[in-house]
């Protein structure tokens, strides 16, 4: 994906912050190369093609490799980085401050708490490597979230197939990654 020059510069700043912070506290593998990180960022940016939401919740944000590049790409969207682990949420807050991302809010909580507190807001959920895809998809089925977009493995998609049969669903390939897919799920309105 060819990015505007300023966007690419800001994403490179994020990568530098990520690597620098990881020298003291392990947020990303110490042996990962810049090129591998850029590949992960490019995979994450594929989610942008499918998300229609203006409020985007990155469930289990971890090191921010999904939500932060999207926030950089779309300063007009509100991005919520939801991460329950202290070490990672502290990094996310540090990175957001360092990159001066005014459209990002870091929440040290689980997705359940975010949903409970923000039950009147329209939002989309995105996730990469989330441990319970079924939980995230249940928010679409209950009409809590407008859409859920996951970067996940084909085997994890097969585990939730039965749960999404009544939802709008699409599966997209991630280039050069045979088993990695993007699963888009949205509620199909039955109202007339």
PyMOL commands that set and color helices and strands:
alter all, ss='L'
color gray80, all
select helices_A, chain A and resi 5-22+34-49+67-73+86-99+111-117+133-141+154-164
alter helices_A, ss='H'
color red, helices_A
select strands_A, chain A and resi 55-59+78-82+104-107+124-128+147-153+167-174+177-187
alter strands_A, ss='S'
color yellow, strands_A
deselect
rebuild
show_as cartoon
